[in-house]
């Protein structure tokens, strides 16, 4: 679309080994403008609300309530809440989705099962009808790395679930999306996550071995294709917000 405007996208990144992954390739292709807040650096800055159109909140091994170890979490959650209610486009992945849910007033807690590896998610009836998943298969395999979950925020739409975790994706308004799973995974980012979190790969029903995870490279490409479709739909819907 020739009349598509260039979005100003700001990314909140919590650890060096969980970056934007394939999202960065999409941003470059669309020629959108990208800025970062790196919370793992000693000096970090959050932009003013009028300095960005999109906010992307990435994952990390910390929990939403780990304020003592990561005091910036309180400022981050308040910032996310302000961005949502300033009508920004907000995408949260894994910890990012939990932070969005928390900013919307719901509880985050440990799931009964950790889910690490390639496991299927299923669209809910609402997810099948939602514009963001229009054209997506009803069931698809995605990459997971999470132990926490959340209650669905009030007024949010439940989009997807898995055998191990009931709340895998939700939408709040047309341009706020939380995903527990990692469609942005690339071969490089997969190796980075495995190197940083190998101690999490304990024998469990929903935890795969490093070998099992690395063996499924076909799903990386399929996840990226799903991601592109989601980002394009978010982009189209959010264009009307730009003056």
Backbone bond lengths (Angstrom), bond angles and torsions (degrees), N, CA, C in turn:
res aa  C-N    CA-C-N  psi(-1)  N-CA   C-N-CA  omega(-1)  CA-C   N-CA-C  phi
1 X - - - 1.455 - - 1.528 109.64 -
2 X 1.311 117.14 117.24 1.464 121.07 -174.73 1.521 112.95 -68.94
3 X 1.341 116.53 -23.54 1.459 119.15 -177.29 1.526 112.76 -92.94
4 X 1.329 117.55 8.48 1.464 120.30 178.72 1.526 109.47 -69.34
5 X 1.325 115.20 130.90 1.458 120.65 -178.83 1.529 110.39 -85.02
6 X 1.317 115.23 155.66 1.453 121.10 178.35 1.518 109.61 -80.97
7 X 1.315 115.48 123.35 1.455 121.08 -178.48 1.528 110.72 -86.18
8 X 1.314 115.54 146.06 1.462 121.79 172.27 1.530 106.23 -96.81
9 X 1.323 116.18 109.38 1.463 121.73 -174.06 1.520 109.80 -108.50
10 X 1.326 115.95 126.33 1.462 120.55 177.86 1.525 108.86 -113.71
11 X 1.322 115.95 133.21 1.458 122.75 -177.65 1.525 110.75 -111.24
12 X 1.324 115.88 131.61 1.463 122.19 172.09 1.522 107.74 -100.27
13 X 1.337 116.80 112.96 1.463 121.72 -176.61 1.521 109.65 -115.83
14 X 1.333 116.73 131.57 1.462 121.65 -171.35 1.517 114.01 -98.08
15 X 1.333 116.85 -32.26 1.469 122.15 -179.39 1.527 108.64 -140.88
16 X 1.326 117.99 152.96 1.475 119.64 -177.02 1.524 113.86 -61.82
17 X 1.346 117.55 -28.67 1.466 120.29 -172.17 1.540 113.15 -92.05
18 X 1.342 117.97 6.98 1.464 120.05 173.84 1.522 108.70 -129.97
19 X 1.342 113.86 78.29 1.451 120.59 178.79 1.522 111.91 -96.31
20 X 1.312 115.73 -163.52 1.454 121.77 -174.97 1.523 113.72 -70.95
21 X 1.314 117.67 -21.22 1.447 119.54 -179.04 1.523 111.52 56.63
22 X 1.330 116.12 -129.91 1.459 119.95 -175.19 1.527 112.64 -69.82
23 X 1.330 117.13 -17.19 1.474 119.25 176.36 1.524 110.09 -59.36
24 X 1.329 116.62 -36.69 1.466 119.85 -179.96 1.525 111.23 -63.44
25 X 1.326 117.24 -37.87 1.472 120.42 176.48 1.521 110.85 -62.71
26 X 1.328 116.23 -41.71 1.471 120.64 178.70 1.530 110.86 -63.59
27 X 1.329 116.50 -42.98 1.468 121.20 179.90 1.532 110.44 -61.10
28 X 1.326 116.06 -44.41 1.467 120.05 179.67 1.530 111.15 -64.08
29 X 1.324 116.67 -41.22 1.464 120.10 -179.84 1.528 111.05 -63.38
30 X 1.330 116.57 -39.08 1.465 121.34 179.89 1.530 112.38 -80.07
31 X 1.330 116.09 -10.84 1.462 123.05 -178.29 1.531 112.13 62.18
32 X 1.320 115.21 33.33 1.458 119.68 172.59 1.535 109.10 -76.72
33 X 1.311 115.92 163.01 1.470 121.69 -178.63 1.526 109.10 -95.32
34 X 1.324 117.62 131.24 1.459 122.84 -174.37 1.521 111.63 -119.86
35 X 1.341 115.87 131.19 1.465 122.71 172.86 1.526 108.63 -131.74
36 X 1.326 115.84 164.19 1.466 121.06 -174.87 1.525 112.00 -132.48
37 X 1.326 114.55 151.78 1.454 123.17 155.70 1.520 106.50 -117.63
38 X 1.339 117.27 119.56 1.465 122.43 178.28 1.531 107.80 -102.92
39 X 1.327 116.61 101.05 1.457 119.78 -176.64 1.520 112.73 -69.13
40 X 1.327 117.81 -18.73 1.458 120.46 -179.15 1.530 112.30 -79.56
41 X 1.316 117.68 -5.69 1.461 120.61 175.43 1.526 109.93 -91.26
42 X 1.321 116.25 151.67 1.469 120.37 -176.74 1.524 111.34 -60.79
43 X 1.304 116.32 -38.91 1.457 120.99 179.26 1.529 108.59 -110.61
44 X 1.311 116.18 120.62 1.463 119.59 176.99 1.527 108.58 -136.13
45 X 1.304 115.16 155.41 1.465 120.47 179.76 1.518 109.66 -134.12
46 X 1.329 115.03 141.33 1.461 121.77 172.54 1.523 108.52 -102.12
47 X 1.319 117.67 135.21 1.470 119.61 -177.01 1.526 112.09 -75.45
48 X 1.316 116.43 162.91 1.456 120.99 170.34 1.525 108.79 -68.95
49 X 1.315 116.89 153.20 1.456 120.83 -176.17 1.529 112.62 -61.28
50 X 1.321 116.70 -28.87 1.466 118.72 -178.15 1.534 112.56 -83.11
51 X 1.353 116.85 4.74 1.464 120.52 -178.62 1.529 113.64 -97.93
52 X 1.337 117.89 -0.36 1.466 119.79 179.65 1.527 110.00 -148.83
53 X 1.347 114.33 158.17 1.461 122.66 177.11 1.522 111.78 -106.62
54 X 1.325 115.47 -36.28 1.467 123.04 179.07 1.519 109.47 -116.33
55 X 1.332 115.15 146.73 1.458 121.64 169.55 1.526 107.80 -125.53
56 X 1.341 116.31 124.01 1.459 121.36 176.75 1.525 107.91 -114.34
57 X 1.336 116.52 123.39 1.464 122.80 -175.46 1.530 107.82 -111.49
58 X 1.313 116.37 116.63 1.461 121.76 -172.54 1.535 112.05 -88.11
59 X 1.341 114.94 -178.00 1.451 121.47 -177.83 1.515 113.14 -89.63
60 X 1.335 115.01 -173.54 1.457 121.40 179.55 1.513 110.16 169.38
61 X 1.326 117.79 161.83 1.466 121.44 -176.51 1.523 114.08 -78.72
62 X 1.325 118.43 -11.94 1.458 120.51 -178.81 1.527 110.81 -77.68
63 X 1.327 115.66 164.49 1.456 121.27 175.61 1.517 110.72 -100.19
64 X 1.314 115.96 161.29 1.465 121.97 -177.09 1.528 111.85 -59.57
65 X 1.347 116.92 -31.32 1.470 120.46 -175.32 1.533 113.56 -101.30
66 X 1.317 118.16 14.18 1.467 121.08 -179.23 1.531 111.10 -81.25
67 X 1.342 115.93 55.55 1.461 121.15 -174.07 1.524 112.69 -67.45
68 X 1.340 117.38 -34.68 1.462 119.55 -176.98 1.529 111.12 -64.56
69 X 1.316 116.17 -41.65 1.467 120.41 -178.72 1.526 111.71 -82.22
70 X 1.336 116.47 -31.55 1.467 121.88 -176.95 1.529 108.73 -129.98
71 X 1.333 117.80 76.97 1.469 120.77 -173.58 1.524 114.11 -61.12
72 X 1.341 117.87 -20.07 1.465 120.69 178.83 1.524 112.94 -69.86
73 X 1.339 118.02 -12.53 1.463 120.04 -178.28 1.528 112.53 -60.20
74 X 1.336 116.98 -36.34 1.472 119.42 179.81 1.524 110.59 -65.21
75 X 1.336 116.14 -46.10 1.465 119.72 178.60 1.520 110.53 -63.11
76 X 1.330 116.23 -39.16 1.462 119.83 -179.72 1.529 111.25 -63.86
77 X 1.324 116.93 -45.54 1.469 119.95 -178.24 1.523 110.60 -63.46
78 X 1.325 116.71 -41.04 1.470 120.05 177.24 1.519 111.03 -63.16
79 X 1.319 116.37 -38.86 1.463 121.52 179.07 1.526 110.92 -64.88
80 X 1.338 116.89 -43.14 1.461 121.06 177.79 1.520 110.73 -61.68
81 X 1.317 116.48 -43.41 1.467 120.41 178.71 1.530 111.19 -59.87
82 X 1.321 116.30 -43.87 1.467 120.09 178.87 1.525 111.15 -63.87
83 X 1.341 116.66 -39.41 1.464 120.59 179.57 1.527 111.14 -64.24
84 X 1.333 116.40 -42.05 1.467 120.19 179.12 1.519 110.64 -60.67
85 X 1.323 116.58 -47.68 1.457 120.19 -174.77 1.526 112.99 -83.90
86 X 1.344 116.20 -3.78 1.465 120.91 167.34 1.527 110.59 -91.14
87 X 1.342 116.00 8.80 1.468 122.21 174.77 1.525 112.59 68.17
88 X 1.327 116.24 33.01 1.460 120.52 174.67 1.527 110.01 -81.47
89 X 1.310 116.76 160.29 1.461 121.45 168.34 1.521 107.15 -80.98
90 X 1.336 116.74 124.88 1.465 121.24 -175.31 1.527 109.15 -129.53
91 X 1.328 115.44 125.61 1.461 122.15 177.16 1.521 108.59 -121.92
92 X 1.330 116.70 126.23 1.453 121.43 178.10 1.510 110.83 -120.51
93 X 1.334 116.84 136.40 1.456 122.44 -178.23 1.521 109.30 -120.89
94 X 1.329 117.23 124.07 1.457 124.71 177.82 1.535 109.92 58.54
95 X 1.324 119.55 -111.28 1.465 120.57 174.49 1.529 110.24 -53.21
96 X 1.321 117.07 -37.63 1.467 120.50 178.64 1.510 112.71 -58.95
97 X 1.340 117.30 -39.71 1.468 120.11 178.53 1.523 110.48 -68.40
98 X 1.334 116.16 -35.70 1.466 120.53 178.25 1.525 110.83 -67.83
99 X 1.332 117.24 -38.33 1.459 120.95 177.08 1.525 111.36 -65.82
100 X 1.336 117.42 -38.73 1.467 120.32 175.77 1.529 109.84 -63.45
101 X 1.340 116.48 -46.37 1.459 120.48 179.36 1.529 111.03 -59.10
102 X 1.343 116.04 -42.77 1.465 120.54 178.58 1.527 111.21 -65.10
103 X 1.334 116.72 -41.23 1.464 120.65 178.15 1.525 111.48 -62.96
104 X 1.339 116.42 -26.89 1.469 121.46 178.11 1.526 112.26 -88.77
105 X 1.342 116.45 6.45 1.456 120.06 168.09 1.510 116.75 96.87
106 X 1.332 118.53 11.51 1.459 119.60 -179.14 1.527 111.08 -106.25
107 X 1.326 116.02 168.09 1.464 122.35 -174.82 1.531 111.59 -89.39
108 X 1.320 115.24 143.63 1.462 123.08 173.91 1.527 106.94 -109.72
109 X 1.336 117.46 138.78 1.465 119.66 -177.26 1.527 109.18 -154.15
110 X 1.333 116.18 167.22 1.465 120.99 179.75 1.523 109.50 -69.83
111 X 1.324 115.13 132.75 1.460 119.71 175.42 1.533 109.52 -75.37
112 X 1.318 117.05 158.77 1.467 120.37 178.44 1.519 111.57 -61.38
113 X 1.328 116.53 -30.93 1.457 121.70 -177.85 1.525 110.12 -129.87
114 X 1.330 116.85 138.87 1.456 119.19 164.57 1.519 108.41 -73.67
115 X 1.320 115.98 147.47 1.465 120.87 -179.05 1.522 107.41 -130.26
116 X 1.330 115.96 107.23 1.463 121.81 -178.25 1.519 108.52 -134.89
117 X 1.318 115.86 118.95 1.457 120.58 179.76 1.514 111.87 126.78
118 X 1.325 114.60 -162.83 1.466 121.48 -175.99 1.528 109.73 -95.29
119 X 1.337 116.47 107.87 1.454 121.63 179.33 1.525 109.45 -137.18
120 X 1.315 115.13 152.15 1.461 119.98 -176.25 1.524 111.57 -77.32
121 X 1.330 114.47 146.42 1.457 122.08 166.53 1.524 107.81 -117.92
122 X 1.314 114.43 154.61 1.460 120.85 -178.42 1.517 109.04 -123.59
123 X 1.314 116.80 134.32 1.454 120.36 176.40 1.528 109.68 -69.82
124 X 1.319 115.55 140.02 1.457 120.89 172.09 1.533 108.74 -74.72
125 X 1.337 118.71 169.39 1.464 119.32 173.36 1.531 112.21 -54.84
126 X 1.346 116.63 -38.44 1.474 120.07 177.27 1.519 110.72 -68.20
127 X 1.342 116.23 -37.59 1.460 120.41 178.94 1.523 112.26 -64.10
128 X 1.329 116.44 -38.55 1.467 120.53 179.11 1.524 111.33 -63.19
129 X 1.336 116.23 -31.24 1.467 120.60 -178.27 1.526 112.82 -89.96
130 X 1.333 117.58 -12.83 1.464 120.57 -172.22 1.523 110.54 -76.00
131 X 1.323 116.58 140.96 1.465 120.15 -175.98 1.523 112.47 -61.86
132 X 1.335 118.18 -29.17 1.464 120.14 -177.85 1.529 112.31 -65.96
133 X 1.323 117.29 -29.01 1.458 120.85 -179.30 1.525 112.22 -108.72
134 X 1.310 116.09 17.78 1.459 120.01 175.53 1.532 109.56 -61.48
135 X 1.308 116.73 124.85 1.463 120.51 -178.81 1.516 114.15 90.26
136 X 1.332 118.21 -9.42 1.471 121.13 179.20 1.526 109.69 -80.76
137 X 1.328 117.85 150.44 1.473 119.36 173.82 1.526 110.70 -65.15
138 X 1.330 116.62 154.94 1.464 120.54 -179.06 1.527 111.62 -66.53
139 X 1.333 116.24 -31.52 1.466 122.30 179.16 1.527 108.13 -131.80
140 X 1.324 116.73 133.90 1.464 119.67 179.61 1.523 109.67 -151.14
141 X 1.326 115.65 151.69 1.461 122.29 -177.88 1.525 109.80 -87.73
142 X 1.337 116.13 131.06 1.464 121.22 -179.53 1.527 109.56 -132.78
143 X 1.340 115.32 167.36 1.455 120.14 179.44 1.530 110.06 -94.96
144 X 1.331 115.01 128.30 1.474 122.15 -178.59 1.525 110.61 -115.83
145 X 1.340 115.01 149.08 1.468 120.78 166.36 1.530 107.31 -157.03
146 X 1.323 115.57 81.02 1.471 118.22 -177.46 1.530 110.84 -153.22
147 X 1.329 114.43 150.66 1.460 121.40 175.81 1.507 112.55 -121.18
148 X 1.334 117.04 -18.32 1.463 122.13 -179.52 1.527 110.51 -100.01
149 X 1.306 114.70 160.18 1.456 121.25 175.16 1.529 108.13 -144.69
150 X 1.321 117.19 -168.31 1.469 120.58 -174.17 1.521 109.47 -156.38
151 X 1.318 114.72 159.43 1.458 119.74 168.29 1.524 107.74 -78.37
152 X 1.319 116.74 146.84 1.457 120.48 179.58 1.525 109.63 -62.55
153 X 1.348 118.07 128.28 1.470 119.30 178.53 1.535 111.50 -61.93
154 X 1.307 114.77 151.31 1.465 120.27 177.31 1.533 109.54 -60.39
155 X 1.318 116.14 136.95 1.471 124.26 179.94 1.527 113.21 70.95
156 X 1.334 117.87 8.56 1.465 120.51 175.57 1.522 109.80 -89.35
157 X 1.327 116.15 157.74 1.459 122.61 178.26 1.520 109.11 -105.33
158 X 1.319 115.73 123.46 1.462 122.04 179.70 1.522 108.74 -77.10
159 X 1.337 117.52 119.51 1.462 121.52 -171.72 1.525 114.38 -105.59
160 X 1.337 118.60 -32.12 1.467 119.55 -173.46 1.521 111.03 -155.55
161 X 1.334 115.06 157.03 1.463 122.55 179.29 1.520 108.86 -146.33
162 X 1.332 116.13 166.05 1.459 121.24 173.80 1.513 108.52 -136.13
163 X 1.328 116.53 173.19 1.466 120.59 179.67 1.526 111.53 -62.03
164 X 1.330 116.70 -31.15 1.463 120.55 -176.10 1.519 113.73 -93.60
165 X 1.330 117.55 -20.21 1.470 120.11 -170.38 1.529 109.77 -148.17
166 X 1.329 116.84 122.60 1.472 121.19 -174.20 1.520 112.82 -70.40
167 X 1.330 117.20 -37.88 1.462 119.93 -175.44 1.520 110.40 -107.17
168 X 1.328 115.61 95.79 1.458 121.82 -178.67 1.525 112.83 -101.92
169 X 1.314 117.58 -23.00 1.467 120.45 -179.67 1.517 108.64 -160.03
170 X 1.336 115.29 142.98 1.462 119.83 175.43 1.522 109.63 -148.20
171 X 1.308 114.82 155.74 1.463 121.72 174.41 1.521 108.39 -120.68
172 X 1.320 114.34 144.17 1.465 120.88 175.01 1.529 105.40 -130.28
173 X 1.301 116.27 115.30 1.459 122.10 -167.93 1.536 107.69 62.90
174 X 1.296 117.79 -169.91 1.467 120.91 -176.29 1.518 113.75 -82.55
175 X 1.321 117.96 -17.33 1.464 119.26 -171.54 1.530 113.69 -131.55
176 X 1.326 116.99 27.06 1.466 121.44 169.76 1.525 106.59 -123.52
177 X 1.336 116.07 120.38 1.459 121.50 -174.49 1.517 110.24 -133.01
178 X 1.317 116.55 129.70 1.456 122.35 174.94 1.515 110.45 -115.17
179 X 1.331 117.02 127.40 1.464 123.28 178.32 1.519 109.25 -122.87
180 X 1.323 117.67 126.03 1.461 119.99 175.49 1.529 111.42 -75.71
181 X 1.313 117.90 -20.53 1.463 122.39 -173.05 1.526 111.11 -104.60
182 X 1.334 115.45 172.86 1.465 122.46 -167.50 1.525 112.05 -115.30
183 X 1.317 117.72 78.84 1.460 120.83 175.50 1.531 111.40 -67.94
184 X 1.334 116.67 -18.47 1.471 121.06 -175.88 1.526 112.97 -81.26
185 X 1.328 116.99 -0.23 1.462 120.54 -173.39 1.531 111.16 -60.21
186 X 1.319 115.93 140.39 1.467 123.22 174.06 1.527 107.33 -127.06
187 X 1.329 118.80 166.32 1.478 118.66 176.18 1.528 112.57 -54.91
188 X 1.327 117.52 -40.13 1.471 120.55 -179.92 1.524 111.51 -68.16
189 X 1.341 116.94 -47.24 1.464 118.96 -177.53 1.524 111.13 -68.34
190 X 1.328 116.92 -30.97 1.461 121.06 176.09 1.530 110.50 -62.37
191 X 1.325 116.84 -45.63 1.467 120.36 177.47 1.528 111.28 -63.11
192 X 1.334 117.14 -39.46 1.468 120.80 179.10 1.527 111.29 -62.06
193 X 1.344 116.52 -45.04 1.463 120.42 -179.81 1.525 111.14 -65.80
194 X 1.327 116.41 -41.14 1.465 119.94 179.56 1.523 111.84 -65.17
195 X 1.331 116.38 -38.73 1.470 120.15 179.49 1.530 110.65 -66.49
196 X 1.338 116.60 -40.96 1.467 120.65 -177.03 1.528 112.53 -76.39
197 X 1.337 117.13 -31.30 1.460 119.65 -171.81 1.512 115.12 -119.48
198 X 1.329 117.97 23.98 1.468 120.80 -174.81 1.522 112.15 -58.98
199 X 1.336 117.68 -28.19 1.467 120.40 -179.88 1.528 112.14 -67.69
200 X 1.332 117.89 -16.38 1.467 121.40 178.03 1.521 112.36 -77.81
201 X 1.329 117.80 -12.79 1.464 120.97 -172.19 1.525 110.88 -84.23
202 X 1.326 115.15 64.12 1.464 121.34 177.73 1.531 108.85 -83.85
203 X 1.321 116.07 156.73 1.460 119.76 179.28 1.521 109.96 -67.83
204 X 1.330 115.64 120.58 1.461 120.53 -177.75 1.519 108.10 -160.77
205 X 1.320 115.48 164.25 1.469 120.74 -176.89 1.519 111.51 -59.56
206 X 1.339 115.95 -41.05 1.460 120.45 -174.54 1.533 111.79 -115.20
207 X 1.324 116.83 29.59 1.460 122.40 173.61 1.523 107.78 -126.28
208 X 1.317 116.35 116.67 1.460 121.18 179.84 1.523 110.69 -89.03
209 X 1.322 115.55 160.92 1.457 121.14 175.40 1.528 109.92 -77.32
210 X 1.304 115.50 163.63 1.466 120.70 176.20 1.528 110.49 -57.26
211 X 1.324 116.43 -39.50 1.457 120.42 -178.96 1.531 111.18 -65.88
212 X 1.313 116.66 -42.40 1.470 120.40 178.13 1.529 110.83 -62.65
213 X 1.315 116.29 -41.94 1.469 120.74 -178.29 1.528 110.51 -64.79
214 X 1.324 116.82 -47.46 1.461 120.54 -177.49 1.522 112.69 -70.34
215 X 1.326 117.10 -22.13 1.462 120.49 -178.08 1.523 112.90 -72.80
216 X 1.331 117.17 -18.20 1.461 120.32 -173.22 1.529 110.98 -102.48
217 X 1.310 117.30 63.68 1.465 121.39 -178.53 1.534 112.24 -75.45
218 X 1.337 117.26 -24.40 1.467 119.67 178.27 1.517 111.32 -59.99
219 X 1.331 116.66 -36.40 1.461 120.32 -178.42 1.522 112.47 -69.07
220 X 1.340 117.77 -23.96 1.471 120.08 176.21 1.524 109.42 -59.26
221 X 1.308 117.02 -50.45 1.472 121.64 -179.64 1.522 111.07 -61.68
222 X 1.324 117.40 -43.56 1.465 121.11 -179.67 1.526 111.06 -64.09
223 X 1.334 116.89 -38.85 1.469 120.29 177.05 1.518 111.14 -63.88
224 X 1.330 116.73 -41.81 1.467 120.42 179.17 1.522 111.29 -64.18
225 X 1.329 117.78 -36.40 1.464 121.09 177.27 1.524 111.26 -65.44
226 X 1.331 117.13 -41.30 1.469 120.73 175.18 1.524 110.94 -62.60
227 X 1.346 115.67 -41.09 1.457 121.25 179.45 1.525 111.48 -60.63
228 X 1.324 117.09 -46.48 1.465 121.01 -179.81 1.523 110.37 -57.27
229 X 1.333 116.34 -45.59 1.463 120.11 179.93 1.526 111.08 -61.24
230 X 1.331 117.40 -42.64 1.471 121.34 178.76 1.532 111.50 -63.76
231 X 1.335 116.01 -47.52 1.463 120.25 -177.94 1.526 111.45 -64.07
232 X 1.325 116.21 -39.38 1.466 119.19 178.33 1.526 111.34 -63.05
233 X 1.326 117.13 -40.48 1.468 120.52 179.04 1.526 110.70 -67.40
234 X 1.338 116.59 -41.94 1.471 119.69 175.44 1.522 111.12 -61.11
235 X 1.329 115.41 -41.37 1.465 121.12 -178.74 1.531 110.18 -62.08
236 X 1.318 116.30 -47.74 1.467 120.45 -179.57 1.529 111.22 -61.34
237 X 1.341 115.88 -43.39 1.469 119.64 -177.74 1.527 111.72 -69.10
238 X 1.336 116.80 -33.36 1.466 119.97 -175.93 1.524 113.65 -82.81
239 X 1.338 117.14 -13.11 1.472 120.00 -177.72 1.532 112.08 -58.60
240 X 1.327 115.51 -34.55 1.475 118.91 -177.52 1.528 112.41 -66.57
241 X 1.342 116.66 -16.21 1.463 119.81 179.10 1.533 112.03 -78.58
242 X 1.327 116.76 -18.45 1.457 119.64 -176.44 1.517 110.30 -86.71
243 X 1.310 115.75 132.44 1.457 119.48 -179.55 1.510 112.94 -80.05
